[in-house]
Amino acid sequence: MDDLNDGGLQHTDAKETFSPDIPRSDLRSERRIAAVSSPALSAARLTLPGVMDAEGRVDESRLRMYIFKNGGVCPSERGFVWRFLFGMYPCSSTVLERFLLQEQMVVRYQVMKRKWQQFLPPAVRMHLNGTDAELVAAVRYFDQRQAQAQQQTTEESEEVRDRVAFLELQAQILFERVTFDQEELREATRIIDKDVPRTNRDLRYYQQEGLGNLLVLRDILITYAAFHPEVSYAQGMNDLCSRFLEVLDSEVDTFWSFSCYMEKFSKDFRADGLHRKIGEHSESQLQAINTDFTFELFICAAILLENRESLLRCRDDVQLIQFTSSLQGTLDLNSTLKKAEHHLYNYCKRCAWDYMTGCCRADSSTEEDFLYQLRSLLVLK
């Protein structure tokens, strides 16, 4: 995920500039550990030409066109843009509506987190054996952040406290009937506690006091697993969620943006996810394009096919994990994207032809077919 931003676009080399309409507190360099929320962003405005109207509504088509034409947005606006691209803020929302929505999301997240913490008290704190000094430091930084957030709450005006109390009552009613499976949640927490420390700590975001963001990431993942038992937690979700946290730099905003993303892609984290994606449809179920075949699949496929021989030489899961881990930092993004685009183009061209003729075309060059190569790599015969 390090090579993805702006909704899956390439990194831009644009110099980071400060926009007066984007709160300076949102810039990651100004804070070492993520805020609980970023309410000031609800009133922020994009400086991109023609993208936002006078009341703060975003023209999504123009926003995406701007991103594609310019290879992304400047770092100071990236987090705000992601909040629209991934669905946390509706593009049709006004500044006022986003302010009210932000308050609601903060309260609901806090009620959700408090609910699983009360249900499974041993999971509130990550259990440390003392051998990882960095994690011990992370807990200290995280606790300091928590204390500061509580202090800010006590300093709120009576009007704000009354409004928050009403929203809390609404949230408690909303989640009152949600029940947890103790064994499943305990198991999900156990796996999360193994994966979170493995999150790439070489990232500047997790350096020094930023180590506390590991604990922020942990709370987000457990909260998601608790309230989405049909998905729970699967290995790799920590790295995906980490990218959201790094860009958005907010616990609450990361949870809701990540949840919106997972609404579409959560099925890919289930046991049958990959096989479902590469499975063939029968002729009676022939369709023009399989909408489950997103561009991310073709990026992954390009990487797999490029390393096909090495992957097939792996004798067990351990060797497979070791090899895939060794690929980190070695991939050529431009080359991978070109190959993924080539596979996508060939797939779309073939599907369009098959659909128009009404049957699967007998192709003498089957060995070069993208789907054939992918199945031969992943499906045991």
C-alpha angles and dihedrals in degrees: 000000000000089000095052130082140137091044097317100326129136121270113270122221090214113141113251108253130180117241116204089220093057113072110248090222087069093066109102093224090066097062134037099205128038119264119241088242141345105228093163089067091066088072095041123113131215116238093206108123116258095353102105128041128218094274094048102261115147124225098221096196092053091046092054092044090052091050094049094046095047100036093244137322131284114280093248091063100034096092092050091048092050090056088064098037094053096042105252090121117035109233088229093059122111126221091261093048091051091052091055092042091052092054091049094049092049093052095043092050092049092050091048093049092046091051096058091041090056091046095050108023095173089063095058092085125043109241110237127192093204096244094101104070091180092059091048088054090046091058090052093051091046092052090051090053090050092051091050091050091052090050091053090051093055090052094057119115122258090250092056092046091052092050092048091048090055091048090049090053090051092049093048090053091047094053098032094104096045110115130191132216103229096208094047093047092046090051092048090051091049092055092044090053088055096046102042094064088051092058109120104276091181088079111104088232090069097045125114110335087001087078085085088070087074088068091045088053090049093054091049093051095046091048090051093048092048095053097037103050091160087067102018108165131324129184112270096035089100092063091046094049090044090063090054091049093049093052100037096037092202131103097213096041091048092052094052096041091047090048091052090050092049092052086075102031105031091099088065090065094058122097094259095041100107096040090049090054096051098036117115124240119229119248090257089058094046113150133176098242130003102231090202088070098089122177090256088066092055091049090053091044092052090054093046094048092046089056097034098125094048092048093051090053091060107106100195144004093275094058090044092054092045092052096046090047090053089060092068111114093006101084121106103226097198093049092047093050091049091052091046091051090049092052091046092050093049092046093051092045093050094045092049091052094046092048094050094048091043097230140063110275117237103238121195090201094060091138088067095048111118096223092046091053092047094050093046089054099045108027117076114223 
